[in-house]
Amino acid sequence: MGLAEPMGRRRARRNGSRRRTPIAARAAVLTALAGLLAACGSSGSSAGSGTSASAAATKSGTASTASAAFVNIVEPFDPGHPAEMKTAPASCSSASTTIAIEQCYENKTENTDVAIDAAQLVKYQSASAAGQTTILAQDSAWLAARGPVCAAAFNTGGTIDAISAASCLLAESTARLDAVKGISPPVTKLKFTDSQDPNEMSWYTTPEGSRITMTSTQGDQTGGVIIAWTIIGGADGFVVNPKQFYYQDGSFTDPGIVGPPDPTYHRVATGKEFQFGIDYSKLRDDPNKSQAGSVYLYAPGSPAAEWGAP
């Protein structure tokens, strides 16, 4: 801040005067200078405070903008707005028409997706910029893959496909909700079948959105069973590890013999179906085979899904 020179001193300098400024006058000038300096300091402090406030406001505004940038799920079957709560009967199978059953599953799916959005938004608001980008990318990839995964599973051409696909959407969203909440899904018990109709098979949905089912294709010469395992890749695909698919009955385990070509570490692409066979040839050695409790397992670390043996 500039300091104004006292009037008397300017006049004295103009007139070439050598008079000394009286002590009292000098004291007054010094006092004035001190006041001006204090005012400058106060003004600078206010400016700094204003700058801090402005930065805080900008930061707050940025946070608000970031939160506003969160992308909610928009249902392909109910477009035009973010997922919202819908009314649905407790049991979709109780509906009287195919359309009503489909609508029931879609409503339940949308309700589940509302819960997914709520859980993801909490994570998003506390995440770094990079973390927010990752959350949005994962959400987008999962949603983009969900429909194709279900369509790949059910494509027999019958009217039942639409109901099965709608039910699949709900299963996909339910698995996703557990995943974003960090909930370990319980072991899913599925029915054992030798049907080749995907609508009659029991399916397991992984937290990443891949689908797994199995069917008994035939017996072998040893008294064992050849099982066909079918995988449909989710948003991140699926890497096959045959060691995760085995037969268990109490303490007895049969890892089976994988049929050629060896599918180990084969990556199933998103929305693509892949099938491989395992011959469980040691079943005749099962000491408990006459008792209930024998199952075929998909166990990535710990059992995730089990199919009851015949």
C-alpha positions as CSV (number, residue, x, y, z in Angstrom):
1,M,0.0,0.0,0.0
2,G,1.4,3.5,-0.9
3,L,2.0,6.1,1.9
4,A,1.1,9.7,1.3
5,E,3.9,12.2,2.1
6,P,2.7,14.9,4.7
7,M,1.8,18.3,3.0
8,G,4.2,20.4,5.1
9,R,7.3,18.3,4.2
10,R,6.4,18.6,0.5
11,R,6.2,22.4,0.8
12,A,9.5,22.6,2.7
13,R,11.3,20.5,0.1
14,R,9.9,22.6,-2.7
15,N,11.1,25.8,-1.0
16,G,14.6,24.4,-0.3
17,S,13.9,24.7,3.5
18,R,16.4,23.0,5.8
19,R,14.2,23.3,8.9
20,R,14.0,20.1,11.0
21,T,10.5,18.8,11.7
22,P,9.6,19.4,15.4
23,I,9.7,16.3,17.7
24,A,6.0,16.4,18.3
25,A,5.3,16.6,14.6
26,R,7.6,13.7,13.9
27,A,5.9,11.7,16.6
28,A,2.5,12.4,15.0
29,V,3.9,11.3,11.6
30,L,5.3,8.1,13.0
31,T,2.0,7.4,14.7
32,A,0.2,7.9,11.5
33,L,2.7,5.7,9.7
34,A,2.2,2.9,12.2
35,G,-1.6,3.2,11.8
36,L,-1.2,3.0,8.0
37,L,1.1,0.0,8.2
38,A,-1.3,-1.8,10.6
39,A,-4.2,-1.1,8.2
40,C,-2.1,-2.5,5.3
41,G,-1.4,-5.6,7.3
42,S,-5.0,-6.0,8.2
43,S,-6.0,-5.5,4.6
44,G,-3.5,-8.2,3.5
45,S,-4.8,-10.5,6.2
46,S,-8.3,-10.0,5.0
47,A,-7.3,-10.6,1.4
48,G,-5.5,-13.8,2.5
49,S,-8.6,-14.9,4.4
50,G,-10.7,-14.1,1.4
51,T,-8.4,-16.2,-0.8
52,S,-8.7,-19.1,1.7
53,A,-12.4,-18.8,1.8
54,S,-12.5,-18.6,-2.0
55,A,-10.3,-21.7,-2.2
56,A,-12.5,-23.5,0.3
57,A,-15.6,-22.6,-1.7
58,T,-14.0,-23.8,-4.9
59,K,-13.0,-27.0,-3.2
60,S,-16.6,-27.4,-1.9
61,G,-18.0,-26.6,-5.3
62,T,-15.6,-29.2,-6.9
63,A,-16.8,-31.8,-4.4
64,S,-20.4,-31.0,-5.2
65,T,-19.7,-31.2,-8.9
66,A,-17.9,-34.5,-8.3
67,S,-20.9,-35.9,-6.4
68,A,-23.2,-34.6,-9.1
69,A,-21.1,-36.5,-11.7
70,F,-22.1,-39.9,-10.2
71,V,-23.9,-41.9,-12.8
72,N,-27.0,-43.8,-11.6
73,I,-28.2,-47.0,-13.2
74,V,-30.7,-46.4,-16.0
75,E,-32.6,-49.6,-16.8
76,P,-32.6,-50.6,-20.5
77,F,-36.2,-51.8,-19.9
78,D,-37.2,-48.6,-18.1
79,P,-35.2,-45.8,-19.8
80,G,-35.3,-42.1,-19.4
81,H,-34.6,-41.8,-15.7
82,P,-32.4,-43.3,-13.0
83,A,-33.5,-46.6,-11.4
84,E,-36.4,-46.0,-9.0
85,M,-38.4,-48.1,-6.5
86,K,-41.2,-50.1,-8.0
87,T,-44.0,-52.2,-6.6
88,A,-43.7,-56.0,-7.2
89,P,-45.4,-59.1,-5.8
90,A,-43.5,-61.3,-3.4
91,S,-43.5,-64.2,-5.9
92,C,-43.1,-63.4,-9.6
93,S,-44.2,-67.0,-10.5
94,S,-47.6,-66.2,-9.1
95,A,-48.4,-63.8,-11.9
96,S,-50.9,-65.0,-14.4
97,T,-49.2,-64.0,-17.7
98,T,-45.7,-64.1,-19.2
99,I,-45.7,-60.3,-19.5
100,A,-46.7,-59.9,-15.8
101,I,-44.0,-62.3,-14.7
102,E,-41.4,-60.4,-16.8
103,Q,-42.6,-57.1,-15.3
104,C,-42.3,-58.5,-11.8
105,Y,-38.7,-59.6,-12.3
106,E,-37.9,-56.2,-13.9
107,N,-39.4,-54.3,-11.0
108,K,-37.5,-56.4,-8.5
109,T,-34.3,-55.8,-10.5
110,E,-34.9,-52.1,-10.6
111,N,-35.4,-52.0,-6.8
112,T,-32.1,-53.9,-6.4
113,D,-30.4,-51.5,-8.6
114,V,-31.6,-48.6,-6.5
115,A,-29.8,-50.2,-3.6
116,I,-26.7,-50.7,-5.7
117,D,-26.7,-47.0,-6.6
118,A,-27.0,-46.0,-2.9
119,A,-24.1,-48.2,-1.9
120,Q,-21.9,-47.1,-4.7
121,L,-22.6,-43.4,-4.1
122,V,-21.4,-43.6,-0.6
123,K,-18.1,-45.1,-1.9
124,Y,-17.9,-42.5,-4.7
125,Q,-18.3,-39.5,-2.4
126,S,-15.3,-40.6,-0.2
127,A,-13.1,-41.8,-3.1
128,S,-10.2,-40.0,-4.8
129,A,-10.7,-38.7,-8.3
130,A,-9.0,-41.9,-9.6
131,G,-11.2,-44.0,-7.4
132,Q,-14.3,-42.2,-8.6
133,T,-13.3,-42.9,-12.2
134,T,-12.8,-46.6,-11.4
135,I,-16.2,-46.9,-9.7
136,L,-17.9,-45.3,-12.7
137,A,-16.0,-47.5,-15.2
138,Q,-16.8,-50.7,-13.2
139,D,-20.5,-49.8,-12.9
140,S,-20.8,-49.0,-16.6
141,A,-19.0,-52.2,-17.7
142,W,-21.2,-54.4,-15.4
143,L,-24.4,-52.8,-16.6
144,A,-23.4,-53.1,-20.2
145,A,-22.6,-56.8,-19.8
146,R,-25.7,-57.8,-17.8
147,G,-28.1,-58.0,-20.7
148,P,-25.8,-59.8,-23.1
149,V,-24.9,-62.4,-20.4
150,C,-28.6,-63.2,-19.8
151,A,-29.4,-63.2,-23.5
152,A,-26.5,-65.6,-24.1
153,A,-27.8,-68.0,-21.5
154,F,-31.4,-68.2,-22.7
155,N,-31.7,-68.3,-26.5
156,T,-33.8,-71.4,-27.3
157,G,-36.4,-69.4,-29.1
158,G,-39.2,-70.3,-26.8
159,T,-41.4,-67.8,-24.9
160,I,-39.9,-69.1,-21.6
161,D,-36.6,-67.5,-22.6
162,A,-38.0,-64.0,-21.8
163,I,-39.0,-65.1,-18.3
164,S,-35.7,-66.8,-17.7
165,A,-33.7,-63.8,-19.0
166,A,-35.7,-61.4,-16.7
167,S,-35.0,-63.7,-13.8
168,C,-31.4,-63.7,-14.8
169,L,-31.3,-59.9,-14.6
170,L,-32.5,-60.0,-11.0
171,A,-29.9,-62.7,-10.2
172,E,-27.1,-60.5,-11.7
173,S,-28.2,-57.4,-9.8
174,T,-28.5,-59.4,-6.5
175,A,-25.0,-60.7,-6.9
176,R,-23.7,-57.3,-7.8
177,L,-25.4,-55.7,-4.7
178,D,-23.7,-58.3,-2.4
179,A,-20.4,-57.5,-4.1
180,V,-20.5,-53.7,-3.7
181,K,-21.6,-54.1,-0.1
182,G,-18.8,-56.5,0.6
183,I,-21.1,-59.3,1.5
184,S,-19.8,-62.9,1.0
185,P,-22.7,-64.7,-0.7
186,P,-23.8,-68.0,1.0
187,V,-23.2,-71.3,-0.8
188,T,-25.9,-71.5,-3.4
189,K,-27.6,-74.9,-3.6
190,L,-28.8,-75.7,-7.2
191,K,-30.6,-78.7,-8.6
192,F,-28.8,-81.4,-10.5
193,T,-30.1,-82.1,-13.9
194,D,-29.3,-84.0,-17.1
195,S,-31.5,-81.6,-19.2
196,Q,-29.9,-79.8,-22.1
197,D,-32.5,-77.0,-21.9
198,P,-30.9,-73.9,-20.2
199,N,-34.3,-72.9,-18.9
200,E,-34.3,-76.1,-16.8
201,M,-30.8,-75.8,-15.6
202,S,-29.8,-74.1,-12.3
203,W,-27.4,-71.2,-12.7
204,Y,-25.0,-69.6,-10.3
205,T,-24.1,-65.9,-10.7
206,T,-20.6,-64.8,-9.6
207,P,-20.1,-61.5,-7.9
208,E,-18.5,-60.3,-11.1
209,G,-21.5,-61.2,-13.2
210,S,-20.4,-64.4,-14.9
211,R,-22.9,-67.3,-15.0
212,I,-22.1,-71.0,-14.3
213,T,-24.3,-74.1,-14.8
214,M,-23.7,-77.8,-15.2
215,T,-25.5,-80.8,-16.6
216,S,-24.9,-84.5,-16.4
217,T,-24.1,-85.7,-20.0
218,Q,-23.5,-89.4,-19.5
219,G,-21.9,-92.1,-17.4
220,D,-18.5,-93.5,-18.1
221,Q,-17.2,-97.1,-18.1
222,T,-15.9,-96.8,-14.5
223,G,-19.2,-96.0,-13.0
224,G,-18.5,-92.3,-12.9
225,V,-20.3,-89.4,-14.5
226,I,-19.2,-86.9,-17.1
227,I,-20.3,-83.4,-16.2
228,A,-20.5,-80.6,-18.8
229,W,-19.8,-77.2,-17.1
230,T,-21.0,-74.1,-18.9
231,I,-19.6,-70.7,-18.3
232,I,-20.8,-67.3,-19.6
233,G,-18.3,-64.5,-19.1
234,G,-19.4,-61.4,-17.1
235,A,-18.1,-57.9,-17.4
236,D,-14.5,-58.9,-16.6
237,G,-14.7,-62.2,-18.5
238,F,-14.0,-65.5,-16.7
239,V,-10.8,-67.4,-16.3
240,V,-11.4,-71.2,-16.2
241,N,-9.6,-73.2,-13.4
242,P,-10.9,-76.8,-13.5
243,K,-9.6,-77.4,-10.0
244,Q,-12.4,-75.2,-8.7
245,F,-15.0,-77.7,-10.1
246,Y,-15.1,-81.0,-8.2
247,Y,-17.2,-83.6,-6.6
248,Q,-17.4,-83.9,-2.8
249,D,-19.1,-86.2,-0.4
250,G,-18.1,-85.6,3.2
251,S,-14.3,-86.2,3.3
252,F,-14.3,-87.9,-0.1
253,T,-13.3,-85.7,-3.0
254,D,-13.0,-86.5,-6.7
255,P,-11.3,-83.7,-8.7
256,G,-12.2,-85.5,-11.9
257,I,-10.3,-85.8,-15.2
258,V,-10.6,-82.8,-17.5
259,G,-11.5,-83.7,-21.0
260,P,-9.5,-82.4,-24.0
261,P,-8.7,-79.8,-25.0
262,D,-7.5,-78.6,-21.6
263,P,-9.4,-75.5,-20.7
264,T,-7.1,-74.4,-17.9
265,Y,-6.7,-70.6,-17.8
266,H,-8.9,-70.2,-20.8
267,R,-10.5,-66.7,-20.7
268,V,-14.2,-66.6,-21.5
269,A,-15.0,-63.3,-23.0
270,T,-17.9,-61.1,-21.9
271,G,-21.2,-62.4,-23.0
272,K,-19.7,-65.5,-24.6
273,E,-20.5,-69.1,-23.7
274,F,-17.8,-71.7,-23.1
275,Q,-18.2,-75.4,-22.1
276,F,-15.8,-78.0,-20.9
277,G,-16.2,-81.5,-19.5
278,I,-14.9,-83.3,-16.5
279,D,-15.1,-87.0,-16.0
280,Y,-15.6,-87.8,-12.3
281,S,-14.3,-91.3,-12.6
282,K,-13.7,-92.2,-8.9
283,L,-17.3,-92.0,-7.8
284,R,-17.5,-95.8,-7.3
285,D,-14.8,-95.3,-4.5
286,D,-17.1,-93.0,-2.6
287,P,-17.7,-94.7,0.8
288,N,-20.8,-92.6,1.3
289,K,-22.3,-92.9,-2.1
290,S,-25.4,-94.6,-0.8
291,Q,-26.1,-91.6,1.5
292,A,-27.5,-88.2,0.8
293,G,-25.1,-85.2,0.8
294,S,-22.9,-85.8,-2.3
295,V,-22.6,-82.7,-4.4
296,Y,-20.7,-81.2,-7.4
297,L,-19.1,-77.9,-6.4
298,Y,-17.9,-74.7,-7.9
299,A,-15.5,-73.5,-5.2
300,P,-13.3,-70.5,-5.9
301,G,-11.4,-70.7,-2.6
302,S,-14.4,-71.8,-0.7
303,P,-17.7,-73.4,-2.0
304,A,-19.8,-70.9,-3.8
305,A,-22.3,-73.1,-5.5
306,E,-23.3,-76.8,-5.2
307,W,-25.4,-79.0,-7.3
308,G,-27.1,-81.9,-5.6
309,A,-26.1,-85.3,-7.1
310,P,-28.7,-87.7,-8.3
